[in-house]
Each structure stands twice: as structure tokens, then as C-alpha cells.
Amino acid sequence: MSQQLTIEPSGQQLSVFEGETLLDAAMREGFNMPYGCRNGSCGACKGKVLSGEVEHDDHSETALSQVEIDKGYALFCCAKPISSAVSIECREIAATKDIQIKTLPTRVEAIHKVSHDVAVLTLKLPATEKLTFLAGQYIDIHTKSGKKRSFSIANAPEQEGFIELHIRRVAGGEFSEYMWNTMKEREIFRFTGPLGSFFLREDSDKPILLLATGTGFAPIKGMVEHALAKNTQREMVLYWGCRSLEDLYMPYLPSEWQQEYPNFTFIPVLSEPKPEDAWQGRTGFLHEVVLEDFNNLKNFQVYACGAPVMVEAAYTSFVAHQLPADEFFSDAFFSSKDVNQ
């Protein structure tokens, strides 16, 4: 038993099989929807239902509110058709069209604990395999219990043969606790990727604002390293927000970029600096600090990754300050589900 899905404005028609979400069906047929978490958390796949009816699996209210549902919006990653035919509005992402999603074995090359709660995990790919990905995408790691955990790729595509992940230790987090306490070098497991539509858009010459909180720095790092490797002349300003100084786990790296590249600026922001930090830098909410520096965002592109509250606040306030809605790209990390942690 299947239902028909029509995707506008392309007019592509395909079947949705029992148990499939609209995103599942589109990916199976090779239509590249925008998406991030695939579990109803980030809102990247939100779009309009033009006709027909859908029902949603569990999802975050911040990703899709009841008001939006009443207006005809859906999260394609957790929406399933309940009418014989459904029509939706969704533009295909051409950049990911020819990138193959693979499930591969990988070997732990190194584990470096770079702060009190963040480790850099380096994975070595099989010598016979090449992983093609876009700067900013993520992978799903298959855990020993059969679950999948999503982590952003922190290195640029130019670094072949390895994948770098930044993993924050989360109390009770199955994979992060295992990595922090038990994982050994040369251990082998599987992953699936690359995934997601959070990646650097290279077909623009607009200046770039990069926002990260916590380990949201990981995909931003990959984007910046890729842009620098490509010798981009676009202005890039990185705002990296953390609670206190000890949470800013790799500040030397963007500081080095700033010294070496005149088109790159690094602005660390602490929301709750400790007295012993003796912090003389910027403080407050990340989106408000950005607006102190750039009041009109009409001519910018924005990439935001990290806590959902930051991503949501940045989108709302930036669009209100003339940022075109389609120039805001985001990936929200949801630690409550041990996603991206």
C-alpha cells in the first residue's frame, strides 16, 4: 500500500510506502530535500503542505509549533501521509545531488580530550574508500546497542582519509560516556554519511556571519577551513558563544585564522564568565552581540549551529533586521536526545 507524493515546483511524483516519512521517500527516489537531524528536532526540513493530509511522529515544538501546523506546515522528516495523495512545496538542494551516502567501517585513530568535557575524535577511513562530503555535513555513528548518534564533521573535505568529530561529554549520554571512559584507539565501528543540508554555500560572494555555541563550533570549523583552503576572499566573522572560559575548548585555532587571514575575524562571547576568568571580552546572548556589530543584515549570509534557543533567537531577530530568510542556514543540537553530543 502506498500513497502518492507530488513535490512542487518541480512537479516530481513518487510513492510513499507504508511506514515511510516524506523525507524517507524523497531520499529513496534521489530528491535532495533540505534536512538536518531527521528526528523532528531542528526544523531544517520544514515546508508547506499544499494539498492532502499528513500526521507527525514525535517532534520538537520549537521545530514545528501547533500554530505552524494549523497554517499547513509540516516537518518532512517525521510527517507521514494519511490521504491517498499529498502535495508539498520543497526546492531541491542541487549541491548534494551527486554525493553518495555510504555506510562504512571506520577505525579510531586518536582521542584527544581538549577540555574538561570535550574530546576530539579522529576516525580513519578504509584505504579503499573515499568519502565525498560538503563542509558542515554530519555522519551517523552506529552504536553497539544498535542506535545511531549524529555528529558534525569538523574537518574540511580537503583532509582526505580521516574524519574529525568534536564530542561533548554528556551525563548519561550512551556514546559520549563510552567514548570518554572506555573507547580505545584502533577500535572499529560503522557510520553512515554524509548527511544534512547544513553546508557552506559557495555560489555566493556575500560576507558570512558564523554563529556557534559549544560544540556547534565543529561544522563551522570545517566550513572555515574549506573556505580558507579555497582561498575565498569573502569576509567571515565567527561569533563563538560559551558559558565560561573553560568551555571555549579550542580558542587558539580561530585566533590563528584571524592572525593569518585578513578576511577572517573571531569574536568569542561568554554568557556567564566566572570571576577567575577575568574576562575582558564580549558577554551576553550571541544574537544580540551580533546585532551590536551589524544592525542591518540585508547583504549577509548566516550559518548558525548549536543550542536550539540560540538558533531560533538568531533567525527571528536577524530576519527582523533585514536578513533574507533564505540566507539563514542552521543546525540545532539537541542534547536531551543525545543528538550531536
C-alpha positions in Angstrom: 0.0 0.0 0.0 1.5 3.4 -1.0 0.4 7.0 -1.3 1.4 9.5 -4.0 3.6 12.4 -3.2 4.0 15.4 -5.5 6.8 17.9 -4.9 6.4 21.4 -6.2 7.6 23.4 -8.0 9.5 20.6 -9.8 6.4 18.5 -10.2 8.2 15.3 -9.3 5.9 12.5 -8.3 6.8 9.5 -6.3 5.3 6.8 -4.0 5.4 6.8 -0.2 5.4 3.3 1.2 3.9 2.2 4.5 5.9 3.5 7.4 7.9 6.0 5.4 8.1 9.7 6.1 8.0 12.2 3.2 11.8 12.7 3.7 12.4 8.9 3.6 10.5 8.6 0.3 12.2 11.7 -1.3 15.7 10.4 -0.3 14.9 6.9 -1.7 13.9 8.4 -5.0 17.0 10.7 -5.1 15.2 14.0 -4.4 17.5 16.1 -2.2 15.4 17.9 0.4 16.9 20.2 2.9 17.2 18.4 6.2 19.3 18.2 9.4 18.5 15.9 12.3 15.9 13.6 10.7 14.1 13.3 14.1 12.0 16.4 14.3 14.4 18.5 16.3 16.0 21.1 14.1 13.3 22.3 11.7 15.5 22.3 8.6 13.1 20.3 6.6 10.0 22.4 7.4 7.8 23.1 4.4 4.3 23.8 3.2 1.7 21.1 2.6 -0.2 22.3 -0.5 -2.9 19.5 -0.5 -3.7 16.3 1.2 -3.2 15.4 4.9 -0.2 14.3 7.0 0.4 13.2 10.5 3.5 13.7 12.5 5.6 11.4 14.6 7.0 12.9 17.8 8.9 16.2 17.2 10.1 19.3 19.0 7.7 22.2 19.5 10.5 24.6 18.7 11.0 23.0 15.3 7.2 23.0 14.4 4.6 24.7 16.5 0.9 23.9 16.5 0.3 27.4 15.0 2.5 26.4 12.1 0.7 23.1 11.7 -2.6 24.9 11.6 -1.2 27.1 8.8 -0.3 24.0 6.8 3.3 23.5 7.6 5.0 20.1 8.2 8.3 18.6 9.1 9.0 16.3 6.3 11.4 14.1 8.3 8.6 13.0 10.6 5.4 13.6 8.5 3.6 10.7 7.0 0.7 10.9 4.5 -2.7 9.9 5.7 -4.5 10.8 2.5 -4.1 8.9 -0.8 -2.2 11.9 -2.3 -0.1 14.7 -0.8 1.4 17.7 -2.5 4.2 19.7 -0.8 6.3 22.7 -1.6 10.0 22.0 -1.4 13.0 23.1 -3.5 15.7 20.5 -4.2 19.3 21.2 -3.0 21.3 20.7 -6.1 24.7 20.6 -4.3 24.0 17.3 -2.6 22.5 15.6 -5.6 25.6 13.7 -6.7 27.0 12.9 -3.3 26.6 9.3 -2.4 25.5 8.4 1.2 27.5 5.4 2.3 27.7 3.1 5.3 31.4 2.4 6.1 33.6 0.9 8.7 36.0 3.2 10.5 38.8 2.9 12.9 39.5 5.1 15.9 42.8 6.9 15.1 43.0 9.2 18.1 41.1 10.5 21.1 42.2 13.9 22.4 40.5 15.4 25.4 40.9 19.0 24.7 38.9 20.4 27.6 37.1 19.3 30.8 34.2 18.0 28.7 35.1 17.9 25.0 37.1 15.4 23.1 38.3 15.4 19.5 37.7 12.0 18.0 39.7 11.3 14.8 38.5 8.4 12.7 40.5 6.7 9.9 38.5 5.7 6.7 39.2 2.5 4.8 42.1 2.9 2.4 39.8 1.6 -0.4 37.0 4.2 0.2 36.7 7.9 -0.4 34.1 9.8 1.4 32.9 12.8 -0.5 31.1 15.4 1.6 30.3 19.1 1.9 31.9 21.3 4.6 29.4 21.3 7.5 27.6 18.0 6.9 27.4 15.2 9.6 27.5 11.5 10.0 25.5 8.9 12.0 27.6 6.6 14.1 26.1 3.1 14.7 26.5 2.4 18.4 26.9 -1.1 19.9 23.3 -1.0 21.1 22.0 -0.5 17.6 21.2 3.1 17.9 22.5 6.0 15.8 24.2 9.1 17.1 24.7 12.2 14.9 27.9 14.2 14.9 29.0 17.0 12.7 32.2 16.6 10.6 34.7 19.1 12.0 37.3 18.9 9.2 37.2 20.2 5.6 36.8 17.9 2.7 40.4 18.6 1.7 41.6 16.5 4.6 41.1 13.1 2.9 41.2 9.7 4.7 40.1 11.0 8.1 37.0 12.4 9.8 37.3 14.6 12.9 34.4 14.9 15.4 34.0 17.1 18.4 32.1 15.2 21.1 31.0 16.8 24.4 30.7 14.5 27.3 27.0 14.4 28.4 26.0 12.7 31.7 24.0 9.6 30.7 24.8 10.0 27.0 25.4 6.5 25.7 28.0 7.2 23.1 29.7 10.2 24.7 30.2 8.4 28.0 31.5 5.3 26.2 34.0 7.4 24.2 35.1 9.3 27.2 35.6 6.3 29.6 36.0 3.2 27.5 36.8 3.6 23.8 40.3 2.7 22.7 42.4 3.6 19.7 42.1 1.1 16.7 38.6 0.2 17.8 36.3 -0.3 14.7 32.6 0.6 14.2 30.4 1.7 11.4 28.9 5.1 10.4 26.5 6.4 7.7 27.1 9.6 5.8 27.5 12.3 4.7 24.1 13.7 5.8 22.3 17.0 6.2 21.9 20.2 4.3 23.9 22.4 6.6 26.9 23.2 4.5 28.8 26.2 3.1 27.1 27.7 0.0 29.9 28.5 -2.3 27.8 30.1 -5.1 27.6 33.4 -3.3 30.0 36.3 -2.7 28.1 37.7 0.3 30.0 38.2 3.6 29.4 35.4 6.1 28.4 35.6 9.7 29.1 32.3 11.6 27.5 31.6 15.0 28.4 28.7 17.2 27.6 27.6 20.7 29.6 24.8 22.4 30.5 22.0 20.0 28.5 23.8 17.3 31.9 25.0 16.5 32.7 21.7 14.9 30.9 22.1 11.5 31.8 25.8 11.5 35.4 24.8 11.7 35.0 22.6 8.7 33.4 25.4 6.8 36.1 27.9 7.6 38.9 25.5 6.8 37.3 24.7 3.5 36.8 28.3 2.6 40.4 29.2 3.5 41.7 26.2 1.5 39.7 27.6 -1.5 41.3 31.0 -0.9 37.9 32.7 -0.5 38.0 36.4 -0.3 34.6 36.7 1.4 34.5 38.4 4.7 33.9 35.9 7.6 33.1 36.8 11.1 32.9 34.0 13.7 31.0 34.5 17.0 31.6 31.6 19.3 29.5 31.6 22.5 30.1 29.6 25.6 29.2 29.9 29.3 32.7 30.4 30.7 36.3 30.4 29.6 36.8 26.7 30.3 34.0 25.9 27.8 35.8 27.6 24.9 37.7 24.4 24.2 39.8 25.3 21.1 40.1 29.1 21.0 43.7 29.1 19.7 42.6 27.9 16.3 40.2 30.7 15.2 42.7 33.1 16.8 45.3 31.8 14.5 43.0 32.1 11.5 42.4 35.7 12.5 46.1 36.5 12.6 46.8 34.8 9.3 43.8 35.8 7.1 42.7 39.4 6.9 39.2 38.5 5.8 38.5 36.4 9.0 37.5 37.8 12.4 37.0 35.8 15.6 34.8 37.1 18.4 34.4 34.9 21.5 31.4 35.6 23.7 30.8 34.3 27.2 27.3 34.3 28.7 28.4 33.5 32.3 32.1 34.2 32.8 33.5 33.2 36.2 35.4 35.7 38.4 38.6 33.7 37.9 38.2 34.1 34.1 39.0 37.8 34.4 37.1 38.1 31.2 37.5 41.4 29.3 35.8 40.3 26.1 32.2 40.3 24.9 29.4 39.0 27.0 25.7 38.3 26.6 23.4 36.5 24.2 25.1 35.6 20.9 22.5 37.1 18.6 22.4 40.3 20.5 26.2 40.7 20.3 26.0 40.2 16.5 23.3 42.9 16.2 25.5 45.3 18.2 28.1 45.0 15.4 25.8 44.6 12.4 22.4 46.4 12.6 21.4 45.7 9.0 21.9 42.2 7.7 20.4 42.6 4.2 23.6 41.7 2.4 24.8 38.8 4.6 24.7 35.0 4.8 24.4 33.5 8.2 25.4 30.0 9.4 24.3 29.1 13.0 25.0 25.9 14.8 24.5 24.9 18.4 21.8 25.3 21.1 18.2 25.4 19.7 17.4 28.6 21.7 20.3 30.4 20.1 19.4 29.2 16.6 15.7 30.2 17.0 16.6 33.6 18.5 19.1 34.4 15.8 16.7 33.5 13.0 13.9 35.6 14.4 16.0 38.7 15.2 18.1 38.6 12.1 15.2 38.4 9.7 13.7 41.3 11.6 17.0 43.1 10.8 16.6 42.6 7.0 18.4 39.3 6.6 16.7 37.4 3.8 15.1 34.3 5.3 16.7 32.0 2.6 20.2 33.2 3.6 20.0 31.8 7.1 21.3 28.2 7.4 21.3 26.3 10.7 21.8 23.1 12.6 20.4 22.8 16.1 22.0 20.4 18.6 19.5 18.7 21.0 21.4 17.2 23.9 18.2 15.8 25.5 18.2 13.1 22.9 21.9 12.7 22.9 22.0 14.1 19.4 25.2 15.7 18.2 26.8 15.4 21.6 
